[in-house]
């Protein structure tokens, strides 16, 4: 256990997951006070993403603990020797589903003023096609992590990028209100998701000798802090 506690990833995974849980709690609490505005349902989806993704990262935190801080194995997203077999499935399922929910948030945000809501079915359709592919191709049977990485690249990168675009678009629309706190929060959240689309959606290996989870954690912290400023959207 001393090896685990001495490993930076022990703390990185905890803060990483906690940041998304904070995002979820902050949004869900404020949503409960603002049920009359049009974007409540859309931000409820973002809050759901925070909860699911936070749990995904905490599952990896538990995996890391069970694996005794085996950094080389864990850094490669492989199964740890000491972890319960089902945790790797929980981890990957939560991760892919959460990224799909993030994509749903982005699509809903980009179409919340549109009369044609058909585009909102895209994330669900992509998710079904993704499931068909990973099972039909035997990817899941070969490695649940390979299947998870396909979902990460598809839903994580696209979802993060579109979430960044959606928040910037909303910031531009609300600019006339003159609420600098809200605009700054939306811009910071957009920046956090833009970086997260790369570090969380594309990159799997260490960056300049540092674990990629460190960069993902920094993005998550920025997104969590931005949520306190984004709360003003419920008063707009």
C-alpha positions in Angstrom: 0.0 0.0 0.0 2.9 2.3 0.7 3.9 2.0 -3.0 0.4 3.1 -4.0 0.3 6.1 -1.7 3.7 7.2 -2.9 2.6 7.2 -6.6 1.4 10.5 -8.1 -1.3 8.7 -10.0 -3.0 7.8 -6.8 -3.7 11.5 -6.2 -4.1 12.4 -9.8 -6.9 9.9 -10.4 -8.7 10.9 -7.2 -8.7 14.7 -8.1 -9.5 13.8 -11.7 -12.6 12.0 -10.7 -13.5 14.4 -8.0 -13.4 17.4 -10.4 -16.1 15.9 -12.6 -18.2 14.9 -9.5 -18.0 18.5 -8.4 -19.2 19.6 -11.9 -22.2 17.3 -11.5 -23.1 18.3 -8.0 -22.8 22.1 -8.7 -25.0 21.9 -11.8 -27.6 19.5 -10.3 -28.0 21.8 -7.3 -28.5 24.9 -9.4 -30.8 23.1 -11.9 -33.1 22.4 -9.0 -33.6 26.1 -8.4 -34.2 27.0 -12.1 -36.7 24.7 -13.6 -38.4 27.3 -15.7 -35.6 28.1 -18.2 -35.2 26.5 -21.5 -31.7 25.2 -21.0 -32.3 23.3 -17.8 -32.7 19.9 -19.6 -29.6 20.5 -21.6 -27.4 21.3 -18.6 -28.9 18.3 -16.8 -27.2 16.2 -19.5 -23.8 17.9 -18.8 -24.3 17.2 -15.1 -25.0 13.6 -15.9 -21.8 13.5 -17.9 -19.9 14.8 -14.9 -21.3 12.1 -12.6 -20.7 9.2 -15.0 -17.2 10.4 -16.0 -16.3 11.1 -12.4 -17.3 7.5 -11.5 -15.4 6.2 -14.4 -12.2 7.9 -13.2 -12.8 6.8 -9.6 -13.2 3.2 -10.9 -9.7 3.6 -12.5 -8.5 4.9 -9.2 -9.8 1.8 -7.4 -8.2 -0.3 -10.2 -4.9 1.4 -9.6 -5.1 0.7 -5.9 -5.9 -3.0 -6.4 -3.1 -3.2 -8.9 -0.6 -2.0 -6.3 0.5 1.1 -8.2 1.8 -0.9 -11.2 2.6 2.2 -13.3 3.9 0.6 -16.5 0.8 -1.7 -16.8 -1.7 0.9 -15.9 -0.2 3.6 -18.0 -0.8 1.4 -21.0 -4.4 1.0 -20.0 -4.0 -2.7 -19.6 -5.6 -4.9 -17.0 -3.9 -4.9 -13.6 -2.8 -8.2 -12.2 -4.5 -7.6 -8.8 -7.7 -6.0 -9.7 -11.2 -7.7 -9.7 -11.9 -8.8 -13.3 -15.1 -6.8 -13.6 -13.6 -3.4 -12.8 -12.1 -3.1 -16.2 -15.5 -3.5 -17.8 -17.1 -1.0 -15.4 -14.3 1.4 -16.2 -14.6 1.2 -19.9 -18.4 1.1 -20.0 -18.7 4.2 -17.8 -16.1 6.0 -19.9 -17.7 5.4 -23.3 -21.3 6.0 -22.0 -20.2 9.3 -20.3 -18.5 10.5 -23.5 -21.7 9.7 -25.4 -23.7 11.7 -22.9 -21.2 14.6 -23.4 -21.8 14.5 -27.2 -25.5 14.5 -26.5 -25.1 17.7 -24.4 -23.2 19.4 -27.2 -25.7 18.4 -29.8 -28.6 19.6 -27.6 -26.9 22.8 -26.8 -26.2 23.6 -30.5 -29.8 22.9 -31.4 -31.7 24.2 -28.4 -33.1 27.1 -30.4 -33.8 25.0 -33.5 -37.3 23.8 -34.4 -35.9 20.7 -36.0 -34.6 18.5 -33.2 -33.8 15.4 -35.4 -30.0 16.0 -35.0 -30.4 15.1 -31.4 -30.7 11.4 -32.4 -27.2 11.4 -33.7 -25.4 10.4 -30.5 -27.7 7.5 -29.9 -27.4 6.3 -33.5 -23.6 6.5 -33.3 -23.6 4.6 -30.0 -25.6 1.8 -31.5 -23.3 1.6 -34.6 -20.3 1.6 -32.3 -21.8 -1.3 -30.3 -22.5 -3.2 -33.5 -19.0 -2.7 -34.7 -17.1 -3.7 -31.6 -19.1 -6.9 -31.2 -19.3 -7.8 -34.9 -15.5 -7.2 -35.3 -14.7 -9.2 -32.2 -12.9 -6.2 -30.7 -14.6 -6.7 -27.3 -13.6 -10.3 -27.2 -10.0 -9.4 -27.9 -9.7 -6.6 -25.5 -12.2 -4.4 -23.7 -9.6 -1.7 -23.6 -9.3 -1.7 -27.4 -13.1 -1.3 -27.6 -12.9 1.5 -25.0 -10.2 3.3 -26.9 -12.3 3.3 -30.1 -15.2 4.8 -28.0 -12.7 7.3 -26.5 -11.5 8.5 -29.9 -15.0 8.7 -31.3 -17.2 10.1 -28.5 -14.5 11.6 -26.4 -12.8 13.6 -29.1 -15.9 14.6 -31.0 -17.9 15.2 -27.8 -15.3 17.3 -26.2 -14.7 19.4 -29.4 -18.4 20.0 -29.9 -19.0 20.8 -26.3 -16.3 23.5 -26.6 -18.0 24.9 -29.7 -21.4 24.8 -28.0 -20.2 26.7 -25.0 -18.4 29.3 -27.1 -21.6 29.7 -29.2 -23.6 30.2 -26.0 -21.1 32.7 -24.7 -21.4 34.7 -27.9 -25.2 34.7 -27.8 -25.2 35.9 -24.1 -22.6 38.5 -24.7 -25.2 41.4 -24.9 -26.2 40.7 -21.3 -22.9 42.1 -20.1 -22.4 39.4 -17.5 -18.6 39.1 -17.6 -18.6 36.4 -14.9 -20.9 34.1 -17.1 -19.0 34.8 -20.3 -15.7 34.0 -18.6 -17.1 30.8 -17.2 -18.4 29.7 -20.5 -15.1 30.5 -22.2 -13.1 28.7 -19.5 -15.3 25.7 -19.8 -15.0 25.7 -23.6 -11.2 25.9 -23.3 -11.2 23.0 -20.8 -13.3 20.8 -23.1 -11.2 21.7 -26.1 -8.0 20.6 -24.3 -9.8 17.6 -22.9 -10.9 16.5 -26.4 -7.3 16.0 -27.2 -5.8 14.7 -23.9 -9.0 12.7 -23.0 -10.1 11.8 -26.5 -7.0 11.1 -28.5 -3.8 10.7 -26.4 -3.3 7.4 -24.6 0.4 7.5 -23.7 2.6 9.8 -21.5 3.3 13.3 -22.8 6.8 14.7 -22.4 7.5 11.9 -19.9 4.4 12.8 -17.8 1.3 10.6 -17.4 -1.5 11.7 -19.7 -3.8 11.5 -16.7 -2.1 14.6 -15.3 -3.1 16.7 -18.2 -6.6 15.2 -18.2 -6.8 16.1 -14.5 -5.8 19.7 -15.2 -8.6 20.0 -17.8 -11.1 18.4 -15.4 -10.2 20.9 -12.7 -10.6 23.9 -15.1 -14.0 22.5 -16.2 -15.1 22.1 -12.6 -14.1 25.6 -11.6 -15.8 27.0 -14.7 -19.1 25.4 -13.6 -19.3 27.9 -10.6 -19.4 30.8 -13.1 -21.6 29.0 -15.6 -24.3 28.9 -12.9 -25.3 32.4 -13.9 -26.7 30.9 -17.1 -29.7 29.8 -15.0 -30.4 33.5 -14.2 -30.1 34.7 -17.7 
